[in-house]
Amino acid sequence: MTLVANQRNIYTAVTVVIAVFFYSCNSTPVIKQLTGKAQGTTYTIKYTGDAVVSPSEIDSVLESMDAEMNTWRADSRISKINNFDRTDTVYSFEDESKIWSVLWDMTWEINHHSNGAFDPTVMPLVDLWGFGLKNASNVDSARVDSVMEFVGFRTDLIDFGEVETDVSYLNRQIIKGDSRSRLDFNAIAQGYTVDMLYDLLDEKGIENILVELGGEVRCKGVNAEGVAWRIAVDKPIASSHVDREYQAIISVENASVCTSGNYRKFIEVNGIKRSHSIDPRTGYPVEHNLLSVTIKASNAAIADAYATACMVLGPEEGREFILDRIENAPQYNVGAFFIESTDSTESYKYWVSPGWEEMITLLD
């Protein structure tokens, strides 16, 4: 589906922020709520029923992810692996939480199906260009080529192995073919954190759940009005979090919704607009007109990763990727909502994947 709507000024942007519309009323069920800070952002958890979810239980889940995947934490597992500079031996560890096993397998699959657009080894390229492309004026093709030598989710550069016997699991191993290879799972780990928090509530038998972390959402059941949870997608302009404008409202039934975007921050280098998203296949920031991608999926890890992949792929390749996943991975229940810029500063172009149109209400 392609639509055009009125647009106000398009400004630069770092990421899309998805807003969650919560509704309250005096009727049952009563919604319980937990809020806090995590992973450099905030979380909100809403649920109904007699079960009790304690802040300490939430903190335990958040800490388990932080201890494994926080690249800003010196003592995290991923920091230790990134700093491991030997190719003549392996880095061994126990994956008690199974976070590494799950995320590695999911990432390997998504990397393959996205033709390398989703790649956890992109970290050295991100560092080269700098946060928000702050180093762009100092980056040339020679520097990009030198970094691309050790970027790529390939077993000859970095691999993940398991050591086990016929009767027991022993440990996991990271094997580096190039000591300079480094990992960053941020584009899937936050979504998986949402899934872990959701599972905490679901295993308690809670029927109505909404978990939101950094704008990434997973829902089950209904809200306080007895209807599907409703998620608002930001208009792709540089509005503040206080005075924000919305482009669409999405009804979410037993699914996850994650949004990624390029419109809050880009720079112009030699007359070319460059987005903050780096294409790990080329080593350069992407140059296309896809402003925002909202993905629906059966779990938040998939939604999170697919949104990132599509922002690298762009509108044409992104649509092909989504349609392929709808056909060949029905277990993920994928849907997509793309917002693209046009030649006119007064309009957007939209694409909604087949079967999801009735759940999306566009706003003026």
N, C-alpha and C positions, 0 to 999 in steps of 0.2 A: 504494500500500500504506500503510495507517495502522496503527500499533502503539502500545501504551502500555507503558512500563517504569517500574520504581521509580526515584525521583529523590531525591537528597539535597538539601540547601539550595541554592537558586539565589541566587547573588550577582551583583554587577555585573561587567562585563567590557568591555574595549576591543575586542579582536578574538579570534577563534578562532585557536588555534595548532594546526597539524596536526603530529602526531609521526610520525616515520618509524621503523618497526621494521626494523632491520638484523639479519640473521642471519649467523653465521659458522660455519664448520666446516673440518675438515682436508682435505676432498676438493676436487678441482678443480671449477670454475675458481677461481683465486685472485682475490680482489677487491682491486683497487687503490683507494686513497682519497686525496682532496684535500679539505682543509677550510680555511676562512678567514672573514674578516669582510667584509661588503659591504652597502651600502644600508641602514645602520643595523641590520643583523641578521647572521646567519651563513649560510654555505653549506656543503654537503657534496656531493661528487661521488664516485660509486663506479662502477667499470667493470672489465671483464676484458679479457684479450688481451695481445698483444705490443706494441701501440701505446703510445706514451708521450705523455701530456698534461702539459705543464710548467706550473708556477705562473705563469710569465710570460705564457703563452697565455691562461690564465684571467683574469689581471689586465688584459690587453689588451681582452678582451670587456667586462669590468666597467667599465673606464675609458671605453670608447666610449659606453656607455649613460649613465654618470655625466656625461660632458661634454655630453650633449644634454638629459637629462631630470631632473637633480637640482635641485629647486626650492630646496634649501638651499645650493646652491653659486652664489656671485655671478657666476662667469665661465661658467656653463653656458649653453647655447643658450636653454633655456626661461626662465631668469632674465632674459636680455637681451630676449627677446620680451615677457615680462610687464612689463618696465620701459619698453618702447617706448611712448611716449605720443602718437604722432602719427597723425592720421587723414588727413592731406593727402598722405601718401606711403606707401611700403611698406617692410617690413623684408625685405631680400634676403639669402640665404645659400646656400651649397652643401651639399646633403644627401648628402655622400659615403657615409655609412654606410647611407643609405636608412631609417634609424630613423624619421625624421619622416614620410616617405611611407607606410611600412607602418602605423605606429600611427594616423596621421590617417585613413587609409582604413578600418581596422578599427573605430576609434572611431565614425566616421560611420555605419557599418553598424549597430553595436550600439546607438548612440543612437536610431536610427530604429526598430529592432525592439523596443526596450524602452520606446518611447513617451516618451523623454527621461529615463528613470530613471538611465541611465548618461550622465554629462555631464562632460567635462573642464573646463568653465568654472565648476564649482561652487566653486572656490578662494576667491573673495571671501565666499561664504556661510560656509565653514568658518572663515575668519578672523573673521568677524562673531561667530559663536557661540563661537569659541575652542576650542583643543584640549581634548577631553574635556568640551566645553560649559561651560568655565570662565567664559565671559562671559554665560551664559544669563540671569542675573538682570537684566542691563542691556539685553537685546534686547526690543524691542517691534515691533508690526506696522509702524510707520512706518519703522523702520530696515530691516526685512526688505524692505519694498516698494521702498525706495530702492536696495538692492543688486540686487534682482531686475530692475531696469532694464537691467543689463548682464550678466546671467547667462542663458545659453542657447547651445547649440551651433548657431548660426544664422549664415548667411553675412553678414547685415546687421550682426552684432556682431563676428565674427572669421572670417576665411577663409584658406584655404591654396591658393596657386596655383603653377603651373609655367610657367617661361619657357623655350621651346625653339624651335629652327628645324626645318626638314625633315630636317636631317642630324645635329643635335647638341642635347644638353641644355645649357641655360645655368645656370639656378639656380632656387631655390624662393623663394616670397614669402609673407609673412604680411601680410594686409590687415586693419586694425582699423577697424570702423565706430564703435566706442566705445573711447576710449583706456583706459578703466578695466577692460576685459575682460582676464582673466588665465586661464592654462591650468595644469592639473595632471594629468599622465597616470599618476600613481602607481598607480592602480587597474588598470592594464594593463601598465605598463612593467616591473614586477618579473616578471610572468609572461612577458613577451617576453624579458627577460634570461635566464630559465630556458631558453627556446627557443633563444636564441643560444648558450648554453653547450652545450646538447644537440646543436645542429648542429655545433659544433666537434668533439665526440666522434664523432658519426655520420659526418661526412665523412672521418674517419680509418679508417672501416670497423669500428668497435667494435660488437660485437653485443649486449652486455649493459651497460646504462647506467641509472644513477639520478642525476638532478640535483635537488637540493633547495636552495632559497633562501628563507629566511624562512617555511618551511612550505609553499611552493609546489613541486610535484613534477612531474617528467616522467620516465617510465620506458620502457625498451625491453628486451626479452629477459627473463632470469630472474635471480634472486639466487643466492647461493652454494649454496643447497640445490637449485637446479635447478627452482624453482617461481616463479610470478609474484611480483614485489615486493609487499610488504604495507605498507599505510599505516594508521596509527592516527589516529582522529578524537577530539579531546578531548571529554569530558563537559562540557556547558555550565554549569560552575560556576567560581568564582574560586579555582582551585587554583594553586599555584606551579608553576614549570617543573620544580622538583626533585621535588615530591610531587604529580604530576598524575594524574588519573583519565581513563580512556578510555571512549568510548561505543560505538565500532565499529571493526572492522578491515576494510579494503577491499583486495581483491586487484586489482592494477593490471597490465594487460597492454597494453603499447605505447600508452600514453595519459598524459594529464596529470591531476592532481588538485589542486584548490585549495579552500581553505575560508575563509569569512568569517563573522563573528559579531558580535552586539551585546551579549552578556551580561556582559562583564567591566567595563564602565563605562556607567552611565546616571545621570541625576540626576532629582530630582523638583522640578518647578516648579509651584506652585499646585495641588498634588495630582496632577499628571500626570507619569508617568514619560516621560522623553525619552532616546532613544538617541543615541549619538554619530554615527550615520549621518544625513546631511542629504539630504533629498529636493530635488533641484534644480528640481523642477516646482512646489514650493510655497514653498521657502525655509526650511522648518522641519524639525527632527529627526523621524524617523519614529516612529509610535506603533502598533506591531503586536506580535504574540506570536511572531514568527519569531526564534529565538535563534541558529541556526547554519545555514549553507548550505555543502554540499560539492558541488563540480561536477567532473565528469569530462568531458574533451574531448580532441580530437586534438592540441591544442597548449595550452601553459600560458597564453598571452596570452588566448585565448578563455575558458578556465576561470577565470582571474583576474577578467576583466571581467564574466562572467556571474554569478559569485558576488557581486560588488559590486552588480550590477543587481538581483539577487533580494533582497538585504538591504534595498534601497530599496523594491522593489515589494511586499514582504510575502508571506505564504503563498499567498493566493488568486491575486493577479496574477502572483506568481512561478511558480506551477504552470502557469498559462496560457502564460507566456513560454517556459518550458522545453518544454512539449508542442508549442508552435508551432515551436521550434527543432529538436526531434527530427523533426518532420514536414517542415519546409521548409528545413532546413539539415543534411541527413544527412552532408555532408562533415565536419562537426565532431564527429560521434559523441558527442553530448551525453548525459550522465546527471546526475541530481541526487539529493541526500539532504538533506532538510529536517528540522531538529529544532525543534519548536514547544513553547512553554509551554502549560499548561492551567490551568483554574481551581483544580485541586488542586496543592498544593506537593509532592506525592509522585509526580508522573508527568510524562512528556513525551509528545508525539504526534509520530509520524514519518511522513514521506512519502518514498517512493522511486519514481523515475520508472520506467515500464515497461521491462523488459528488463535492469535493473541489480540487481535484488533478489538474484540468486544470487551476486553478487560481494561482498556486504556481510554481515558477521557482527556482529550486535548483542551487546553485552556487558551483563551485569547491572549 
